[in-house]
């Protein structure tokens, strides 16, 4: 029976039981962390051979580049060809850079703030600037934009992507809205994959700002948990067909594909925007880490090698995500106090608890030995107006620890809900 349907006396009994369950769990003295979407050691081990496949006497790329030396600002062409095929970006329009796509996002926005865009517009730092933030969304996107002086504007998400009626109304009349974040596949944190129709409308819509940019973060484009899966959208072609070829900046990396601290990041855009980006980048860099790029090239060999490698990741991750769904269903399925996603890819499960209780759940969990991402992290300025959304990241712990952590998390959700319902009665 739903907790919301219980009489006061039954609810008091449920609270007493929830307290007992919580004390029993807290008494185990655990220290578990399901905060961030880090790969597990087992996943990192999948790419162990990459650490030894470039040697001092064998350090030329297939096209004859000595990867130890300066130069090659665009990155190794052979690696760009592989990931261009996977991301549906022509190799000539894809840059291979250092280990962090977040760094490339910061650079692109910083260049626009300092110098304006490829269209020759006024530098963004010289004018009011706002950026659209689909919610729930990625906290690091929000923090990055806020640090650069953008005002963050929330727009809602549904099961196909951003609610376009909201987006279109905002961008059509407000020239200070310079862009929008989007994780188009297996989004962080809801797991939503945007539909082709939404993508087409995003690159076709009228914007008051002539230099509006869609920050297309393809962080999870290759991270499928199940087959069959959605295909990567050729967003650059759609933008060109819509007459807005310079609207999209694409970002991606191998941070959760090979080694999280030593991957390769990619920037894709129109020819004009790639020239604009490299023109400003050249003042700060003589070239990326091509030794690491050659490691990746040799490890994968071709695009099929990347796909095969990601199947191995899925085999490690899938049981953990299935455990989250199974345990939440067993512990909370009849209570009518929480809902959760069951994603087909990516790194997160989003749990929506009873409004007004997310921060209490996180606090209870921390005191019981389960560390969660702070409540509100999925929203701009870390302010969830409903105080209801919690992001769960099951990738890094062992399967056994995931199961234990989610058991405890469910106990906390139930306890917080009982407290809330009795307080309102």
Residue, then its C-alpha position, 0 to 999 in steps of 0.5 A: x500500500x502507498x505510504x500516502x494512503x496510510x492512516x496516521x497510526x499506521x504511518x507512525x508505525x511505518x516511521x518507527x519501523x523506518x527508524x529501526x531499519x535506518x539504525x540497523x543500516x547505520x550501525x554497520x559502519x559502512x563507507x560507500x560512495x555513489x556520488x560521481x560517474x567514475x569508471x571502476x578499476x575493472x573498467x580502467x583495466x580494460x585499457x591496460x595494454x594502452x600503457x605499453x604500446x608506444x616505445x622509444x624506438x616505435x613512436x611514429x604515427x601511420x602518416x609518419x608523425x614523430x609524436x614526441x615532438x611539437x606540432x600537429x595542433x589539430x591532433x593525429x589525423x588517424x585518430x580523428x578519422x576513427x572518432x569522426x566516424x563514431x561521432x559523425x563528424x568529418x575528420x577535417x572538422x574534428x580536433x583531437x586534443x588533451x584529456x578533458x572535454x570540459x577543458x575544451x568547453x571552457x576554452x570555447x566559451x572563453x574564446x567567445x567571451x574574449x573575442x566573439x565568435x567566428x561570425x565576428x560578433x561582439x565579445x560575449x564578455x562585453x554584453x549581458x549573457x545567459x545560457x539555457x540549462x536543461x534540468x535535471x542536468x550536469x552540474x559541471x556544465x552549470x558551474x563552468x558557465x557560472x564561473x564565466x559570468x553567464x546567467x543560468x536559465x533553466x528549461x525543462x526536460x521530458x523523455x525526448x529532450x528539452x521542452x522545445x516550446x520553452x526553448x524556442x520562446x526564450x531564444x526567439x526574443x532574448x538576444x542575451x541567450x548565447x547558447x544551450x547545454x545539451x547531453x544528447x545521448x544517455x544524458x547526465x543524469x536522466x539517461x534521456x536520448x534526444x529524438x531526431x525531431x528535437x535535434x532538427x528543431x534545435x538547429x532550425x529554430x530562430x534565435x534573437x542572438x545571431x551567435x547562438x551556440x548549441x553546446x552538444x556534449x556527446x559524453x555518452x555517445x558510445x556508452x550503451x548498456x543494452x542492444x539495440x541502441x540509438x544511433x549518434x545524430x549527425x547534428x552538423x549535417x542537420x545544422x547545415x541543412x537548416x542554414x545554420x552551419x555554425x550553430x553547433x559545438x560538439x564535445x566528446x572524450x575517451x575519459x570513460x572509454x580508456x583511462x579517465x585521467x588520460x583520455x583524448x578529448x574532441x572538439x567538432x564544429x563547422x569549418x569556420x568554427x574549427x578555424x576560429x577555435x584553432x586560431x585562438x588555441x594556437x596562442x596557448x598551445x604548440x600541439x596536444x599530447x600526441x604520444x597519448x593519441x598514438x596509444x589510443x590509435x594503436x589500442x583501438x585500431x579502427x572504429x570497430x575496435x572502439x565499439x568492441x571495447x565499449x561492449x566490455x564496459x557494458x558487461x561490467x556496468x549493466x549488472x550494477x544498473x540492473x541492481x539499482x533498478x531491482x532494489x529500488x523496485x523491491x524496497x520502494x515500488x509499492x510506497x508511491x514516494x519515489x520514481x527512478x530512471x532505468x537508462x539504456x546507457x550513460x553513467x547515472x540513475x536519477x531518483x525523484x523522491x518526495x518533494x521537500x525531502x532530497x536534502x534530508x535523504x542525502x543527509x541521512x545517507x551520509x550519516x549512515x555511511x553512503x555518500x550521495x551527490x548533494x541535493x540540488x546538484x542537478x539544477x543551476x545554482x544547486x537549487x532544485x525548486x522541488x528539493x526532489x532530485x537525487x543523482x545516483x552513480x553506480x559505476x565505480x563501486x563493486x556490484x556488492x557495494x552498489x547493492x548495499x549502498x542502494x539498500x541503505x539509500x532506499x531506507x533513507x528515502x522511506x524514512x524521510x518520506x515518513x517524516x514528511x508525511x507525518x509533519x504534514x498530517 
